[in-house]
Amino acid sequence: MTDHPYLVVRNDEEQYSIWAEGRDLPAGWHDAGFRGTRQECLDRIETVWTDMRPLSLRQGG
């Protein structure tokens, strides 16, 4: 089974997810600049998303 390429995406609250490459991104989500297999993208998110709180909460609300 081939793992299709994915993108790491981020929203304005700096929350991360993965998205299948080639599909339109949902409103409010942006390419975070990393592409790879599903697992590579999940590993990248684990590395960069160290504070799970939304940006607005981290900034004091």
Secondary structure as the mmCIF struct_conf table of DSSP 4:
data_model
#
loop_
_struct_conf.conf_type_id
_struct_conf.id
_struct_conf.beg_label_comp_id
_struct_conf.beg_label_asym_id
_struct_conf.beg_label_seq_id
_struct_conf.end_label_comp_id
_struct_conf.end_label_asym_id
_struct_conf.end_label_seq_id
STRN STRN1 TYR A 6 ASN A 11
TURN_TY1_P TURN_TY1_P1 ASP A 12 GLU A 13
STRN STRN2 TYR A 16 ALA A 20
TURN_TY1_P TURN_TY1_P2 GLU A 21 GLY A 22
BEND BEND1 ARG A 23 ARG A 23
HELX_LH_PP_P HELX_LH_PP_P1 ASP A 24 PRO A 26
TURN_TY1_P TURN_TY1_P3 ALA A 27 GLY A 28
STRN STRN3 TRP A 29 GLY A 36
HELX_RH_AL_P HELX_RH_AL_P1 ARG A 38 VAL A 48
BEND BEND2 ARG A 53 ARG A 53
HELX_RH_AL_P HELX_RH_AL_P2 LEU A 55 ARG A 58
TURN_TY1_P TURN_TY1_P4 GLN A 59 GLY A 60
#
